[in-house]
């Protein structure tokens, strides 16, 4: 049963029936007519179409979520699960909202995503720039949309809010890596090497800066002889760590890796070099991938609060949609997880 069918059966205009069944407007209809319409609606078990009502008000009660990643990456499944868990947790507690998900693999044309977003009926958008490629491209997409899209926009994993009209949710990569290196120094390590890879994300540069800052504060060496660059997509953590370990005289006693995937390769390199981890060489990761606790030895790491960030971003996005908050920059704290590898 629809409003049109009720109006036809009672020989009353569509607008009159619509007003009578709308609690915010039924006072505009006389009591007798309203009661007649309500009685017929109950008898025919009329159910209001809230979606249509929201569209009339210019509201769809749906949000968009854009994720970027490489499908062959270990990081993909872990981070995707945490992002979606965070979004789902908030939407589950607020059943009014649904989610439209867009996953963009490497080399996808971001312009097509831009067009798709502008044509859809979502009330707001969450963009995750957390990933292993195209961080700068997604940051540009966010700023472009903020300048010409008049709906709320929240970016996950971007610290610098250079554009008006968008909020950001992130955490301090530099301070987190600084804490990790200081922890290694407290464990007695004097020669702490860097194992890194460049994935195009400013997160990596921030982690390297934190590493260098900590060593400078501690008065420990941080020259080129104790840093090695690998290729993330080809298991470069193993090759980079192996290069650092080949010379017994200059061998570091600890390896700080800019992400957990590199750290996993580093642990394998330590073992392949007939060394013990952590007795001979300690290994520290960064990200907090779930598989790190299953390794032997289990991986010490910085846990990036991805799920909490997604929850905070989704909650804030809904508040923006409902005009209960203004755009802001939100920063969460990371957590140092100490296990067997360091």
Secondary structure, 3 states (H helix, E strand, C coil): CCHHHHHHHHCCCHHHHHHHCCCCCHHHCCHHHHHHHHHHHHHCCCCCCHHHHHHHCCCCCEEEEEEEECCCCHHHHHHHHHHHHHHHHHHHHCCCCEEEEEEEECCCCHHHHHHHHHHCCCCEEEEECCCCCCHHHHHHHHHHHHHHCCCEEEEECCCCCCCCCCEEEEECHHHHHHHHHHHHHHCCCCCEEEEECCCCCHHHHHHHHHHHHHHHHHCCCCCHHHEEECCHHHCHHHHHHHHHHCCCCCCCCEEEECCHHHHHHHHHHHHHCCCCCCCCCEEECCECCHHHHHCCCCCEEEECCHHHHHHHHHHHHHHHHCCCCCCCEEEECCEEECCCCC
